Amino acid sequence: FPVFLRRQTRRARLAEAMPFVVEVDGAFAGQIAVDPIIWGATRSAQVGYWIGSAWQGRGIMRLSVALVLDHLLGPVGLHRVEINVRPENERSLALCRGLGLRDEGLRRGYMHINGAWADHVSFAALAEEVHGPDGAGFEQRLTRG
Ligand SMILES: CC(C)(COP(=O)(O)OP(=O)(O)OC[C@H]1O[C@@H](n2cnc3c(N)ncnc32)[C@H](O)[C@@H]1OP(=O)(O)O)[C@@H](O)C(=O)NCCC(=O)NCCS
């Protein structure tokens, strides 16, 4: 864990990653990792997340991801964010669909997990898609209901 922390801190200082913690009533409930961040002409990032089973199914991660996406595509100045989900990960697929992220289709053999190349469904949002004519981001759209 100390090695992981040192690596995350170094990458965050270099603006190559942004590690977030999700706290619920002061308890460490989960994490959102914005990693990697690609600058230059791309200005994009990948987002991953997990939440402890005690807090699952309450919309907490959906709201947390909404806040992070608004931050990345607003103040941070990224142009594109991506979330890649294994097709069998129903909860994560539901989270991305619930946020209204664009489904860009299946990426074959996208990531090496548990000894095999796993397909992933790719979801994405662009800065200009998020802040529509009414100026509302992900979080506002969610909390408006
Ligand atoms: C993927 C993961 C983060 C999803 O967590 P989650 O708690 O299901 O996600 P959400 O915050 O969107 O919660 C959705 C649920 O909350 C409910 N919900 C949404 N808003 C709510 C609210 N305001 N009040 C109460 N419940 C609410 C939804 O109905 C939904 O429940 P359902 O799926 O049973 O219908 C979690 O399953 C996890 O950590 N998995 C392991 C790691 C992982 O797979 N990470 C993603 C890799 S791509």
The ligand as a MOL file (V3000), in Angstrom:
LIG
                    3D

  0  0  0     0  0            999 V3000
M  V30 BEGIN CTAB
M  V30 COUNTS 48 50 0 0 0
M  V30 BEGIN ATOM
M  V30 1 C -19.7010 -0.6200 -10.0590 0
M  V30 2 C -20.0990 -0.1320 -8.6740 0
M  V30 3 C -19.2450 1.0600 -8.2890 0
M  V30 4 C -21.5690 0.3040 -8.7540 0
M  V30 5 O -21.9660 0.6750 -7.4490 0
M  V30 6 P -23.4960 1.0310 -7.1590 0
M  V30 7 O -23.6340 1.3940 -5.7590 0
M  V30 8 O -24.3450 -0.0390 -7.7330 0
M  V30 9 O -23.6630 2.2920 -8.0900 0
M  V30 10 P -24.6720 3.4670 -7.9260 0
M  V30 11 O -24.1310 4.4860 -7.0220 0
M  V30 12 O -24.9750 3.9560 -9.2840 0
M  V30 13 O -25.9360 2.8180 -7.3520 0
M  V30 14 C -26.8900 2.3650 -8.2690 0
M  V30 15 C -28.0010 1.8750 -7.4760 0
M  V30 16 O -28.4060 2.8760 -6.5540 0
M  V30 17 C -29.7940 3.1360 -6.7370 0
M  V30 18 N -29.9110 4.5900 -6.5520 0
M  V30 19 C -29.5760 5.5390 -7.4300 0
M  V30 20 N -29.8220 6.7640 -6.9170 0
M  V30 21 C -30.3250 6.5470 -5.6900 0
M  V30 22 C -30.7910 7.3970 -4.6520 0
M  V30 23 N -30.7640 8.7340 -4.8120 0
M  V30 24 N -31.2250 6.8320 -3.5110 0
M  V30 25 C -31.2380 5.5020 -3.3540 0
M  V30 26 N -30.8050 4.6440 -4.2940 0
M  V30 27 C -30.3690 5.1600 -5.4520 0
M  V30 28 C -30.1330 2.7030 -8.1140 0
M  V30 29 O -31.4830 2.3190 -8.1780 0
M  V30 30 C -29.2030 1.5500 -8.3160 0
M  V30 31 O -29.6950 0.3720 -7.7480 0
M  V30 32 P -29.9620 -0.9040 -8.6410 0
M  V30 33 O -28.7390 -1.0910 -9.5050 0
M  V30 34 O -30.1500 -1.9930 -7.6700 0
M  V30 35 O -31.1660 -0.5250 -9.4340 0
M  V30 36 C -19.9620 -1.2400 -7.6010 0
M  V30 37 O -20.7840 -2.3160 -7.9500 0
M  V30 38 C -18.5200 -1.7390 -7.4310 0
M  V30 39 O -17.7310 -1.1410 -6.6920 0
M  V30 40 N -18.1720 -2.8360 -8.1130 0
M  V30 41 C -16.8490 -3.4290 -8.0050 0
M  V30 42 C -15.8010 -2.6030 -8.7540 0
M  V30 43 C -16.2050 -2.3200 -10.1650 0
M  V30 44 O -16.7990 -3.1320 -10.8410 0
M  V30 45 N -15.8640 -1.0980 -10.6210 0
M  V30 46 C -16.2060 -0.6180 -11.9410 0
M  V30 47 C -15.2270 -1.1010 -12.9330 0
M  V30 48 S -15.6890 -0.5060 -14.5380 0
M  V30 END ATOM
M  V30 BEGIN BOND
M  V30 1 1 1 2
M  V30 2 1 2 3
M  V30 3 1 2 4
M  V30 4 1 2 36
M  V30 5 1 4 5
M  V30 6 1 5 6
M  V30 7 2 6 7
M  V30 8 1 6 8
M  V30 9 1 6 9
M  V30 10 1 9 10
M  V30 11 2 10 11
M  V30 12 1 10 12
M  V30 13 1 10 13
M  V30 14 1 13 14
M  V30 15 1 14 15
M  V30 16 1 15 16
M  V30 17 1 15 30
M  V30 18 1 16 17
M  V30 19 1 17 18
M  V30 20 1 17 28
M  V30 21 1 18 19
M  V30 22 1 18 27
M  V30 23 2 19 20
M  V30 24 1 20 21
M  V30 25 1 21 22
M  V30 26 2 21 27
M  V30 27 1 22 23
M  V30 28 2 22 24
M  V30 29 1 24 25
M  V30 30 2 25 26
M  V30 31 1 26 27
M  V30 32 1 28 29
M  V30 33 1 28 30
M  V30 34 1 30 31
M  V30 35 1 31 32
M  V30 36 2 32 33
M  V30 37 1 32 34
M  V30 38 1 32 35
M  V30 39 1 36 37
M  V30 40 1 36 38
M  V30 41 2 38 39
M  V30 42 1 38 40
M  V30 43 1 40 41
M  V30 44 1 41 42
M  V30 45 1 42 43
M  V30 46 2 43 44
M  V30 47 1 43 45
M  V30 48 1 45 46
M  V30 49 1 46 47
M  V30 50 1 47 48
M  V30 END BOND
M  V30 END CTAB
M  END
